[in-house]
Amino acid sequence: MADKIPTILVVDDMEINVMMLEEILKDDYNVITANNGKEALDKLRTLAILPKIILLDVMMPEMNGRQMFEILRVDATFKRIPVIFITAENDSESELLAAGAVDFINKPFLPEIVQLRVRNQIKLKNYSDSLEQMVAEKTAEVTKTLDNALQGLANVIEHRDLESGEHVKRTQLYVHSLCDHLIVSGSPYAQEVFDLKPDVIMKSMALHDVGKIAIPDRILLKPGRLDPEEYEIMKTHTTRGKDIIAELGDINSSLYLRHCEDICSSHHERWDGKGYPSQLKETEIPLPARLAAIADVYDALVCTRVYKPAFPYSEAVKIITDGSGTQFDPVIAEALGRIQDRFQEISEQYK
């Protein structure tokens, strides 16, 4: 049956290379193709069943193989897909293997070598999957229950705050897109973002406003602007959120809970130190919270609220970039400007 045939993703900008690999592999595998890293990532995100292996060219336009590989390594969904690099004579094979590639295939292709290396890596992948499934089955039910409970809590908060329920999803995707760009672009935060694990930051974003559960309805649901006293009460959703996260477990033993706490308590801090609740400034503010601040403000600007109409996408970006170095981290504000089309796509997809 077709669904029993392993799928392979071939990523190469040279049509002749793609055609040759398809011809070599078509009898044993379902082969899908992409011409660059960006197109490949877009296809991966739409597949119901992920490929067993990726054959990835190093040099390509738009997004090269090394850049795509860096994104795969930090994505919870894709990081376990083995990657075989397609290498040219001047590529550093030892460097690619040290980075985490499972193997490489030289150009020009030798059909027997291609078939053997792909077959061997798929066998190893199947064996690894079997072992991990045995372990995962012991904890999957507990983990799923916890995730569902936390997501349900986030949804309750959004509905109570008169949100559409998609605010959480949009802000999660905004944050993940910023993380991807900061890594791929080689920004000053590339290594730090990588170490903090973008998929965990994105997951933690769901609870950024969990503290609003402690805010009275008369303030949370007020249709107009808050008076000074009400605003002071609203600001406590940051510290109340931190308290709620502390009750979920030990943040020192869970990166997820640590990110949740940082985002809850600090996503209203400002780069210039004039935010709340602790008047942190610049890099005193945890990086996940600085990412969350831009995602949260962007979504608030482009969405209709009872007290304001939606801003045009370009104007929302301008407001945030104008706040670079005062309200927002300059590096992250610049990143938003460069990927603003992606933010608009997310906003329109999850209205």
C-alpha positions in Angstrom: 0.0 0.0 0.0 1.1 3.6 -0.7 1.0 4.6 2.9 3.5 1.9 3.8 6.1 3.2 1.4 8.6 5.5 3.2 8.7 9.1 2.1 11.9 10.9 1.3 12.2 14.7 0.9 14.8 15.8 -1.7 15.9 19.4 -1.5 18.0 20.7 -4.3 17.8 23.8 -6.6 19.2 22.0 -9.6 16.4 20.3 -11.5 18.8 17.7 -13.0 19.9 16.6 -9.5 16.3 16.3 -8.4 15.4 14.2 -11.4 18.3 11.9 -11.0 17.6 11.2 -7.3 13.9 10.7 -8.1 14.9 8.1 -10.7 17.3 6.3 -8.4 14.8 6.1 -5.5 11.3 6.0 -7.0 11.0 2.2 -7.0 11.4 1.9 -3.2 10.2 5.3 -1.9 7.7 8.0 -2.2 9.9 11.0 -3.2 8.8 14.6 -2.7 10.9 17.5 -3.7 11.7 21.2 -3.0 14.0 23.7 -4.6 15.3 25.5 -1.5 15.2 25.4 2.2 12.2 27.8 2.6 10.1 25.8 0.2 11.1 22.5 2.0 10.1 23.9 5.4 6.7 25.0 4.0 6.1 21.6 2.6 7.1 19.8 5.8 4.6 21.9 7.8 1.7 20.7 5.5 2.6 17.0 5.4 0.3 14.6 7.4 3.2 12.0 7.6 6.7 13.3 7.9 9.5 11.9 5.6 11.7 9.2 7.0 14.8 11.1 5.7 15.8 14.3 4.0 18.4 14.6 1.3 19.6 18.2 1.5 21.8 20.1 -0.8 24.2 22.5 0.8 24.2 25.4 -1.6 20.8 26.8 -2.6 19.2 30.3 -3.1 16.7 31.9 -0.6 17.6 29.5 2.2 20.6 27.2 1.9 21.0 23.7 3.3 23.0 24.8 6.4 20.3 27.4 7.3 17.5 24.9 6.9 19.4 22.3 9.0 19.8 24.8 11.9 16.0 25.3 11.9 15.3 21.5 11.8 17.6 21.0 14.7 15.6 23.2 17.1 12.1 22.3 15.9 10.4 19.7 18.1 8.5 18.3 15.1 11.4 18.0 12.6 14.6 17.6 14.6 14.5 13.8 14.6 14.3 13.5 10.8 17.7 12.3 9.7 19.5 14.5 7.2 21.9 13.3 4.5 23.7 16.2 2.9 24.2 16.3 -0.9 27.7 17.6 -1.1 29.9 19.1 -3.8 33.7 18.8 -4.0 34.4 21.9 -1.9 31.9 21.2 0.9 33.3 20.3 4.3 31.9 16.8 5.0 33.5 16.5 8.4 31.9 19.9 9.4 28.5 18.7 8.2 28.8 15.4 10.1 29.9 17.2 13.3 26.9 19.5 13.0 24.6 16.4 13.2 24.1 15.2 9.7 23.8 11.4 9.6 25.7 11.0 6.3 26.5 12.6 3.0 26.2 11.8 -0.7 28.7 13.1 -3.2 28.0 14.6 -6.6 27.9 13.1 -9.2 25.6 10.5 -7.9 26.4 6.8 -8.0 23.0 5.0 -7.8 24.3 2.1 -5.7 25.8 4.4 -3.1 22.6 6.6 -2.9 20.4 3.5 -2.5 22.7 1.9 0.2 23.1 5.1 2.3 19.4 5.9 2.2 18.4 2.3 3.0 20.9 2.1 5.9 19.8 5.3 7.5 16.1 4.4 7.2 16.8 1.1 9.0 18.5 3.0 11.8 15.6 5.5 12.0 13.0 2.7 12.2 15.0 1.0 15.0 15.4 4.3 16.9 11.7 5.0 16.5 10.7 1.6 17.9 12.8 2.1 21.0 11.5 5.7 21.6 7.9 4.6 21.1 8.4 2.0 23.9 9.6 4.7 26.2 7.1 7.3 25.1 4.1 5.1 25.7 4.9 5.1 29.4 4.6 8.9 29.7 2.5 10.0 26.7 -0.8 9.8 28.5 0.4 11.9 31.5 2.0 14.5 29.2 -1.0 14.8 27.0 -3.3 15.3 30.0 -1.0 18.1 31.3 -0.7 19.8 27.9 -4.5 19.7 27.4 -5.1 21.1 30.8 -2.7 24.0 30.3 -4.1 24.7 26.8 -7.6 24.6 28.2 -6.6 27.1 30.9 -5.1 29.4 28.2 -8.3 29.2 26.2 -10.5 30.0 29.3 -8.4 33.1 29.9 -8.7 34.2 26.2 -12.4 33.8 26.1 -12.8 35.5 29.5 -10.8 38.4 28.0 -13.2 38.5 25.1 -10.6 37.2 22.7 -11.4 35.0 19.7 -9.5 32.1 21.1 -6.9 32.4 18.3 -4.8 35.1 20.1 -2.7 32.3 21.8 -2.1 30.5 18.5 -1.1 33.7 16.6 1.3 34.8 19.3 2.9 31.4 19.5 3.5 31.4 15.8 4.8 35.0 15.8 7.3 34.0 18.5 8.4 30.9 16.6 8.9 32.8 13.4 11.1 35.4 15.2 13.2 32.6 16.7 13.6 31.0 13.2 14.8 34.3 11.7 17.1 35.1 14.6 18.9 31.8 14.1 18.9 31.7 10.3 20.1 35.3 9.9 23.0 34.7 12.3 21.8 37.5 14.6 23.6 38.3 17.9 21.0 36.2 19.6 21.3 33.1 17.3 23.1 30.8 19.8 21.0 32.0 22.8 17.8 31.4 21.0 19.0 27.9 19.9 20.0 27.0 23.5 16.6 28.2 24.8 14.8 25.9 22.3 12.3 27.8 20.1 9.7 25.0 20.3 9.7 25.3 24.1 9.5 29.1 24.0 6.5 28.8 21.6 4.8 26.3 23.8 5.3 28.5 26.9 3.7 31.5 25.1 0.3 29.9 25.6 0.3 31.0 29.2 1.6 34.5 28.8 -1.6 36.0 30.2 -2.5 33.3 32.7 -2.4 35.9 35.5 -5.5 37.6 34.1 -7.5 34.8 35.7 -7.0 36.8 38.9 -8.2 40.1 37.5 -11.8 41.2 38.4 -14.3 41.2 35.5 -15.1 44.9 36.0 -11.5 45.7 35.0 -10.7 42.9 32.6 -13.9 43.5 30.6 -14.1 47.2 30.8 -14.9 48.6 27.3 -13.0 51.9 27.7 -9.7 52.9 29.0 -8.8 52.0 32.6 -8.4 54.7 35.2 -5.1 54.8 37.1 -6.3 52.6 40.0 -7.7 50.0 37.6 -4.5 50.1 35.6 -2.5 49.3 38.6 -4.7 46.3 39.3 -4.5 45.1 35.7 -0.6 45.3 35.9 -0.7 42.7 38.7 -1.6 40.0 36.1 2.2 39.7 35.5 3.0 38.9 39.2 -0.1 36.8 39.6 0.9 34.8 36.5 4.3 34.2 38.0 2.7 32.9 41.2 0.5 30.5 39.2 3.4 29.1 37.2 5.3 28.5 40.5 2.5 26.3 41.7 2.8 24.1 38.6 6.2 22.8 39.5 9.9 23.5 40.0 11.0 26.0 37.4 14.7 25.1 38.0 14.0 21.5 36.7 11.8 22.5 33.7 12.9 24.7 30.9 9.2 24.9 29.9 8.1 26.3 33.3 11.1 28.6 33.4 10.1 30.1 30.1 6.4 30.3 31.3 7.5 32.3 34.4 9.8 34.6 32.5 7.1 35.4 29.9 4.3 35.8 32.4 6.3 38.1 34.7 8.3 40.1 32.2 6.4 40.5 28.8 5.4 44.1 29.9 8.9 45.2 30.8 10.5 47.7 28.4 14.0 47.9 26.9 14.4 51.4 28.5 13.5 50.2 32.0 10.1 52.0 32.1 7.9 48.9 32.0 6.4 46.7 34.8 6.4 45.0 37.2 10.1 45.2 38.0 11.5 48.0 35.7 14.0 45.6 34.2 15.9 47.0 31.3 17.7 45.8 28.2 19.1 42.2 28.6 18.0 42.1 32.2 14.6 41.2 30.6 14.7 37.4 29.8 14.9 36.9 26.0 11.6 34.8 25.8 9.8 37.8 27.4 11.4 40.2 24.9 10.1 38.0 22.1 6.7 37.7 23.7 6.4 41.5 24.1 6.7 42.1 20.4 4.4 39.2 19.5 1.7 40.4 22.0 1.8 44.1 21.0 1.7 43.3 17.3 -1.3 41.1 17.8 -3.1 43.7 19.9 -2.4 46.4 17.2 -3.7 44.4 14.2 -6.8 43.0 15.9 -10.0 44.9 16.6 -10.7 45.6 20.3 -13.8 47.0 21.9 -11.9 50.2 22.5 -10.1 50.5 19.1 -10.2 49.4 15.5 -7.5 47.2 14.0 -4.4 49.0 12.7 -3.1 48.2 9.2 -0.3 45.6 9.2 2.3 48.1 7.9 1.4 50.7 10.6 1.6 48.1 13.4 5.1 47.2 12.2 6.1 50.9 12.1 4.8 51.4 15.6 7.0 48.6 16.9 10.1 49.5 14.9 9.7 53.1 16.0 9.8 51.8 19.6 13.1 50.0 18.9 15.6 50.9 21.7 12.9 52.4 23.9 10.0 49.9 24.4 11.4 47.0 22.4 14.7 45.1 22.0 16.3 46.6 18.8 17.5 43.3 17.4 14.0 41.7 17.7 12.2 44.8 16.4 14.5 44.7 13.3 13.7 41.0 12.9 10.0 41.8 12.8 10.6 44.4 10.1 12.3 41.7 8.0 9.7 39.0 8.4 6.6 41.2 8.5 5.0 39.4 5.6 5.1 36.1 7.6 3.4 37.9 10.6 0.7 39.1 8.2 0.2 35.6 6.9 -0.2 34.2 10.4 -2.7 37.0 11.4 -4.8 36.4 8.3 -4.8 32.6 8.7 -5.9 32.5 12.3 -8.5 35.3 12.5 
